[in-house]
Amino acid sequence: MGTLKPGATYIYERVGNEVYARESGAEPSTRELIGYGYDPVNGHHVDYDKRTSDGRPLFDHIQEDKMWGDIRRLARTNPALQDSLERVIMIYRLIKVDK
């Protein structure tokens, strides 16, 4: 793997499971491979789930969908949460119309 200059400012980029670095202001073609995706908690390379659009595990997507369902159900009996949820929906619709 490449070596980095001490004191230099670097831009880090990830392509798939590979991590690259290049000096700030340098051409993108000058980037060097400096490592691979690593999960410090589990101590292994990060695996990207090809079944999802962002590479997160499918289980995480399912858990997030479940959380949003829980939020919607709780909002029925919690006025503060209902108000916040309505604001989020309004912002989402305004952003979606602009795109």
N, C-alpha and C positions, 0 to 999 in steps of 0.2 A: 504494500500500500504506500501511498505517497507521504511525503513529509511536509509539514507546514512551517512557515517562518514565524519565529517568536515575535510577538508584538504586532503582527499584521492583523487587519480586520478582514474577516472572512464571511462569505455568504454560503450557507449550507443548503443543499438541495437533496431531495429524496426522489429517486426513480425506482418504483417498485420497492424492493427490499434493500437497495443499495443507497448509501449516503455519500454524497460528494461535497467537496469544498472548493471554492475559488476565491481569490482575493477580490475585495470590493472594488468595483470599477473595471475588472478584467473581463475579457471576452468569455462567454459561456463555454467555449470550446477548450478553455484552459483548465477546466475543473478537474480535480483528481479524486479518485475513489479513496475514501478514508475509512469506510466501515460498512457495516450491515445493520439493518433494523434489529434492535435487541430489547427485550422486555426485562427491565431490572428486577421486577417483582418475581417473575417466574424463572428467570435465569436462562432464557433460550431465545433463539431468533424469533422475531414476530412473524407470524404467518398471516397473510392477507387472505380473507375469504373471497374467493372469486364469484360467489353467489350474490354478493351485494355490490352496490354501485360505489361505495366508498371504502371497501376493503375491511370494514369492521366485521367482526363475527356475526353470523346470522342470529345467534342467541342474543346479542346486544340489541339488535333491531327489534326482536320479539319483546324483550324486556321494556324497551322504550315505548313500543306500541301499547303494551299493557299499562305502563305508567300514565300515558295520555288518556287511556280509557278510565283509569282510576281518577284522574284529575277531573274529567268530564262528569263522572258520577258524583264525586264529592262536591262539585260546583253547584249541583242541584239544591243542596242544603246549606251552602256556605255563600252568603251574599258577596263577601270580599273576594273570594276565589272566582265566583261567577263574573263579577265586574272585571277582574283582571283577565279572565279568559276571553271575555267579549272584546277587550282592548287588543289582545294578542290576535284574535281573529280579524279585527278591523285592520290592524297594521299588515297582517299577512295578505289580506285582499287588496289593499292599496299597493303593496309591493308587487304582487302578482299581476295587477292590471298594467303597471308600468313596463313589465318585461315582455 
